[in-house]
Amino acid sequence: EIVADVQKQQSQTAQKGNITVNVAMDPIHKMVKADKAKLTEVIENLVSNAIKYNRPQGSLTISSKLTENTLEVSFADTGFGIPADKQPQVFQKFFRAHQKGTEEVSGTGLGLFVVRMLVEKMGGTIGFVSEDGKGTTFTFKLPVA
């Protein structure tokens, strides 16, 4: 429900960049132990970043799967990726990975710091994998309700 709302909210921004958003959420396990407002903020930020740091005609795939007693939600984009030497700093306050192709992207560098804090406050974890020039996948895990 939250993912669908955020997808709708961000659809104009995605269309402007010709970004295709695909949603492949597990239809069975969709309830987690989380504060709805905080979870919405997490998803909004991850979707917004995946669109902003993507390439024209790129894509974002949002998916979920159940692993033991957690729901794992992933946001995989085909964007610019994060250079390997910058990856350890991604969740730090005010960090922004400036690189070719992202010069026009605005932001404060607080989004991923806040996302990490919110996910951890809800009893979850967050991580990512990224390849410079090929894209990034952020994944958070929260306890199943």
Residue frames relative to the residue before (quaternion, step in Angstrom):
aa qw qx qy qz dx dy dz
E 1.0000 0.0000 0.0000 0.0000 0.00 0.00 0.00
I 0.6856 0.4644 -0.2882 0.4809 3.59 0.84 -0.94
V 0.6385 0.5244 -0.3296 0.4567 3.59 0.94 -0.85
A 0.6536 0.5089 -0.3142 0.4638 3.61 0.93 -0.87
D 0.6473 0.5170 -0.3165 0.4622 3.60 0.96 -0.83
V 0.6787 0.4799 -0.2907 0.4739 3.58 0.91 -0.93
Q 0.6169 0.5402 -0.3481 0.4544 3.59 0.99 -0.77
K 0.6577 0.5005 -0.3036 0.4741 3.58 0.94 -0.88
Q 0.6520 0.5338 -0.2965 0.4495 3.57 0.96 -0.95
Q 0.7582 0.3833 -0.1877 0.4929 3.60 0.99 -0.86
S 0.4091 0.7641 -0.4422 0.2305 3.60 1.26 -0.10
Q 0.6469 0.5156 -0.3378 0.4490 3.62 0.96 -0.74
T 0.6439 0.5107 -0.3230 0.4692 3.58 0.97 -0.83
A 0.6467 0.5120 -0.3165 0.4685 3.58 0.97 -0.83
Q 0.6564 0.5178 -0.3121 0.4513 3.59 0.94 -0.87
K 0.6164 0.5588 -0.3466 0.4332 3.60 1.01 -0.79
G 0.7509 0.3634 -0.1990 0.5143 3.58 1.01 -0.80
N 0.4216 -0.7103 0.4531 0.3354 3.56 1.32 0.07
I 0.3518 0.7313 -0.4977 0.3063 3.57 1.05 0.82
T 0.2768 -0.7465 0.5849 0.1551 3.55 -0.84 0.99
V 0.1398 -0.7820 0.6033 0.0697 3.59 -0.83 0.99
N 0.0974 -0.7860 0.6105 0.0032 3.54 -0.71 1.19
V 0.1194 -0.7855 0.6044 0.0590 3.57 -0.95 0.87
A 0.0246 0.7875 -0.6115 0.0725 3.55 -0.80 1.11
M 0.1061 0.8212 -0.5478 0.1195 3.55 0.63 1.16
D 0.5260 -0.6063 0.4973 0.3292 3.56 -1.10 0.77
P 0.3536 -0.7840 0.4648 0.2103 3.63 -0.48 1.12
I 0.6512 0.5404 -0.3197 0.4262 3.60 1.15 -0.47
H 0.8086 0.2233 -0.0921 0.5365 3.56 0.68 -1.09
K 0.2134 0.8102 -0.5173 0.1745 3.54 -0.07 1.26
M 0.6154 0.5247 -0.3573 0.4673 3.59 1.23 0.19
V 0.0260 -0.7921 0.6097 -0.0151 3.54 -0.86 1.02
K 0.5140 -0.5929 0.5122 0.3491 3.53 -1.32 0.36
A 0.3794 0.7152 -0.4926 0.3193 3.57 -0.11 1.28
D 0.4953 -0.5929 0.5418 0.3309 3.49 -1.33 0.40
K 0.4866 -0.7068 0.4265 0.2858 3.60 -0.64 1.11
A 0.6698 0.4964 -0.3120 0.4557 3.62 0.88 -0.87
K 0.6665 0.4907 -0.3051 0.4711 3.60 0.97 -0.84
L 0.6496 0.5115 -0.3145 0.4663 3.57 0.97 -0.85
T 0.6216 0.5333 -0.3332 0.4671 3.57 1.03 -0.77
E 0.6520 0.5133 -0.3152 0.4605 3.60 0.93 -0.86
V 0.6282 0.5332 -0.3294 0.4611 3.59 0.99 -0.82
I 0.7048 0.4634 -0.2682 0.4654 3.57 0.79 -1.05
E 0.6203 0.5396 -0.3450 0.4528 3.61 0.98 -0.78
N 0.6835 0.4931 -0.2942 0.4508 3.56 0.87 -0.93
L 0.6832 0.4871 -0.2998 0.4541 3.59 0.86 -0.90
V 0.6503 0.4930 -0.3182 0.4825 3.60 1.01 -0.76
S 0.6431 0.5306 -0.3191 0.4507 3.58 0.92 -0.91
N 0.6691 0.4924 -0.2991 0.4695 3.60 0.88 -0.92
A 0.6622 0.5171 -0.3124 0.4433 3.59 0.91 -0.90
I 0.6576 0.4727 -0.3083 0.4990 3.58 1.12 -0.60
K 0.6839 0.5056 -0.2938 0.4362 3.60 0.84 -0.98
Y 0.7693 0.3456 -0.1785 0.5068 3.59 0.96 -0.85
N 0.4861 0.6469 -0.4386 0.3910 3.55 1.18 0.55
R 0.5098 -0.6158 0.5010 0.3316 3.53 -1.33 0.14
P 0.5984 -0.5141 0.4399 0.4290 3.60 -1.20 0.35
Q 0.8119 0.1572 -0.1896 0.5293 3.58 -0.97 0.93
G 0.4164 0.7050 -0.4702 0.3293 3.58 1.20 0.49
S 0.3162 -0.7404 0.5538 0.2122 3.53 -1.29 -0.20
L 0.1740 -0.7156 0.6658 0.1198 3.47 -1.42 0.40
T 0.0715 -0.7801 0.6208 0.0324 3.56 -0.86 0.97
I 0.1329 -0.7681 0.6249 0.0417 3.53 -0.79 1.13
S 0.0861 0.8095 -0.5710 0.1063 3.56 -0.66 1.11
S 0.1411 -0.7772 0.6050 0.0999 3.53 -1.28 0.31
K 0.0235 0.7681 -0.6397 -0.0141 3.51 -1.32 0.39
L 0.4388 -0.6772 0.5306 0.2594 3.51 -1.21 0.59
T 0.0147 0.7678 -0.6401 0.0215 3.56 -0.92 0.95
E 0.8054 -0.1399 0.0126 0.5759 3.55 -0.34 1.32
N 0.7873 -0.2849 0.2113 0.5044 3.63 -0.59 -1.07
T 0.6280 0.5042 -0.3565 0.4736 3.58 1.14 0.56
L 0.3046 -0.6890 0.6185 0.2235 3.50 -1.28 0.49
E 0.1963 -0.7774 0.5937 0.0674 3.52 -0.82 1.10
V 0.0490 -0.8019 0.5954 -0.0093 3.58 -0.65 1.12
S 0.1061 -0.8244 0.5560 -0.0020 3.56 -0.72 1.15
F 0.1642 -0.7516 0.6365 0.0552 3.51 -1.22 0.78
A 0.0018 0.8341 -0.5476 0.0658 3.58 -0.09 1.33
D 0.0535 -0.8130 0.5797 0.0082 3.58 -0.65 1.09
T 0.4065 -0.6900 0.5473 0.2432 3.52 -1.33 0.33
G 0.3135 0.8128 -0.4360 0.2256 3.54 1.20 0.63
F 0.8142 -0.3125 0.2306 0.4315 3.47 -1.32 -0.54
G 0.3828 -0.7199 0.4930 0.3036 3.58 1.17 -0.43
I 0.3954 -0.6854 0.5591 0.2474 3.54 -1.33 0.13
P 0.4720 -0.6829 0.4674 0.3040 3.60 -0.69 1.01
A 0.6098 -0.6043 0.3787 0.3457 3.58 -0.98 0.88
D 0.6879 0.4912 -0.2997 0.4425 3.61 0.93 -0.80
K 0.6753 0.4735 -0.2848 0.4885 3.61 1.26 -0.32
Q 0.5064 0.7093 -0.3987 0.2856 3.60 1.17 -0.45
P 0.6463 0.5252 -0.3607 0.4199 3.67 0.88 -0.67
Q 0.6971 0.4879 -0.2630 0.4549 3.60 1.19 -0.47
V 0.3896 0.7908 -0.4335 0.1868 3.59 1.25 -0.30
F 0.7721 0.3504 -0.1974 0.4921 3.62 0.87 -0.86
Q 0.4703 0.6698 -0.4511 0.3560 3.60 1.24 0.23
K 0.5945 -0.5794 0.4340 0.3500 3.54 -1.18 0.68
F 0.8600 0.1231 -0.1542 0.4706 3.55 -1.06 1.01
F 0.4621 0.6774 -0.4637 0.3355 3.61 1.18 0.25
R 0.0488 0.7515 -0.6570 0.0347 3.54 -1.11 0.84
A 0.3075 -0.7546 0.5546 0.1690 3.57 -0.80 1.02
H 0.1175 -0.8062 0.5785 0.0403 3.57 -0.02 1.26
Q 0.1885 0.7620 -0.6011 0.1500 3.51 -0.89 0.99
K 0.7061 -0.4396 0.3278 0.4480 3.55 -1.28 0.22
G 0.7661 0.3304 -0.2736 0.4787 3.55 -0.89 1.02
T 0.7472 0.3723 -0.2158 0.5064 3.60 1.19 -0.38
E 0.3278 0.7875 -0.4753 0.2155 3.59 1.25 0.20
E 0.7153 0.4592 -0.2470 0.4653 3.60 1.04 -0.75
V 0.5384 0.6386 -0.4044 0.3726 3.62 1.22 -0.21
S 0.2390 -0.7827 0.5607 0.1262 3.55 -0.76 1.06
G 0.3031 0.7431 -0.5653 0.1908 3.55 -1.23 0.45
T 0.4892 -0.6867 0.4697 0.2618 3.53 -1.31 0.35
G 0.4635 -0.6652 0.4639 0.3571 3.57 1.18 -0.44
L 0.5548 0.6143 -0.3905 0.4030 3.58 1.24 0.34
G 0.5089 0.7162 -0.3960 0.2668 3.58 1.13 -0.59
L 0.7449 0.3956 -0.2403 0.4805 3.59 0.65 -1.04
F 0.5664 0.5609 -0.3820 0.4676 3.58 1.16 -0.50
V 0.6758 0.4792 -0.2822 0.4838 3.59 0.90 -0.94
V 0.6215 0.5478 -0.3377 0.4468 3.59 0.96 -0.86
R 0.6666 0.4978 -0.3074 0.4619 3.59 0.84 -0.95
M 0.6592 0.5139 -0.3101 0.4530 3.58 0.90 -0.93
L 0.6760 0.4939 -0.2984 0.4583 3.61 0.90 -0.90
V 0.6510 0.5069 -0.3221 0.4642 3.59 0.90 -0.88
E 0.6764 0.4859 -0.3002 0.4650 3.59 0.90 -0.88
K 0.6344 0.5259 -0.3318 0.4592 3.64 1.03 -0.71
M 0.6877 0.4443 -0.2739 0.5047 3.59 1.17 -0.54
G 0.6051 -0.6045 0.3405 0.3905 3.60 1.25 0.27
G 0.6000 0.5886 -0.3480 0.4152 3.56 1.23 0.34
T 0.3534 -0.6853 0.5853 0.2506 3.50 -1.39 -0.23
I 0.1054 -0.7715 0.6223 0.0803 3.56 -1.27 0.40
G 0.0667 0.7762 -0.6244 0.0566 3.51 -1.17 0.71
F 0.1829 -0.7819 0.5832 0.1223 3.54 -1.28 -0.08
V 0.1628 -0.7051 0.6712 0.1604 3.48 -1.42 0.23
S 0.0386 0.8113 -0.5795 0.0672 3.55 -0.95 0.84
E 0.1104 -0.7559 0.6409 0.0760 3.49 -1.19 0.66
D 0.4955 -0.6752 0.4637 0.2890 3.54 -0.68 1.13
G 0.8267 0.1983 -0.1756 0.4963 3.55 -0.80 1.07
K 0.7554 0.3894 -0.2124 0.4824 3.60 1.20 -0.18
G 0.6787 -0.4946 0.3057 0.4487 3.61 1.14 -0.30
T 0.2946 -0.7415 0.5868 0.1380 3.49 -1.41 0.21
T 0.1171 -0.7571 0.6366 0.0882 3.54 -1.19 0.64
F 0.1334 -0.7568 0.6376 0.0538 3.55 -0.73 1.16
T 0.0326 -0.7934 0.6077 -0.0125 3.57 -0.99 0.89
F 0.0524 -0.7685 0.6354 0.0539 3.54 -0.95 0.90
K 0.2147 -0.7503 0.6156 0.1096 3.51 -1.27 0.62
L 0.0132 -0.7834 0.6210 -0.0219 3.55 -0.96 0.97
P 0.5792 -0.5882 0.4274 0.3687 3.59 -1.13 0.60
V 0.4631 -0.6673 0.5124 0.2786 3.56 -1.06 0.81
A 0.4510 -0.6820 0.5075 0.2718 3.58 -1.05 0.81
